[in-house]
Amino acid sequence: MTILIAGTVEMSPQDRDNALADAAALMAETRSQQGCADYVWSADPTSDKRIYVFENWETTEDLAAHLAGPYYSRMLALLGKYGALNAEVSKFRVDLEEPVYDPEGKPRADFFTG
């Protein structure tokens, strides 16, 4: 089962880009953890404050190890250094995954393989 983390963090406009630059190495290091397929913070091009958070973990146990480990502690310290104004981040348990495009190349909102 896949665990996705998705949400937003807001920072003052003068701090957002510095925080993202400081987080780049941390993001790369976090991806080396067991079960981490994706870990990224990215700037919203329509907002000078918003950062999008996206993580993809193979198992709950992998995510638990991350949350108990040094990379998560470093992330919290980084957010504290730059003073996150607001954060809304959720986790999602995924039990079915399939492509957006069907075999004929048509984008589909429904689930068509399962």
N, C-alpha and C positions, 0 to 999 in steps of 0.2 A: 504494500500500500504506500502511496506517495503522500507526503505531508508538504503542503505549500504554505508559505508565510507571505502575506501581501498586505501592504498598507502605505501610509504616508507619515512623514515627519516634517514638521515645519520649523524653520530657523529664520533668524533675521536675515534680510537680503545680503548684508555685508559679511555674514558668516557662512552662508550655505556653500559657496564654491570652495572656500578654504576647508570646510569640514569634509567635502567630497574628495578633495585632493589628499587630505590627511588619511582618509579612509581607504584609499586605493590599495595600499599594501595589505591592509587588514582584510579587505575583500578577497584578494588573491590568496592569502594564507588560509582564510577560512574555507575556501574551496578545496583545500587539501585534506580536510577532515573526512573521515569515513562517512559515506552516505550523502555527502553534499554534492548535488549535481549543479546547483546554481546558487549564487549569493551575490547580490548586487544592490547598490543604492544608485539611483540616477536622478538627475535634475529634471524637473518638469519644465519644458521649454515655454510653457504658458504662464508660469508663476515664478517670481524671483525668490520665493520662500520655500516652496515644496520640494521634497525629496521622496521619490518612490522607493519602497523596499520590496524586494522579491527574493525569496529563498525557496529551494526545492530540495527536500530531504527524502531519502529512500525509506526510512523507518522512524517511528516514534522514538526508538532507542537512540538512533543517530542524532535526532534533534535534542533529546535529553542530554546526551553527552556534550553537545555544543553549548547548551544553556548552562551547564555546570562547569564549563571549561574556560581557559584563558582568553580565547578569541571573543567570547561574549562579554567577558569582563572588560576587555579593551574597548569593545564597541560602546558599552555603557559609559566608560570614562571619556571617550571621544565625544559622545553626545553631551555629556555634562560639561566638558571643556567649552563647547560652542553654544551651550544653552538652548537645547531644543525647546521650542515654544509650545508645541503640541505634537502628540504622536497617537496615531490610530493604526494599530497593526494587529492583524488577526491570523489565526492558523486554520487551515482547511485540510480535512482528510479526504483524499481522492480515491474512490474505488473503481472508477471507470475513466479511461483515457482513450481518445481517438482523435484522428486528424479533423481539422475544420473542413477540409476539402474531401469530397467523396472520390471514388475511383474515376469518375468522369470529369473531375476538376471543378465541380460545383460546390460553392461554400454552403454548409448546412448548419443550422442551429440545433437540429434534432440529433439524437445519438442513433446511428444507423448500423453499427457493427455488432452491438451487443443486445 
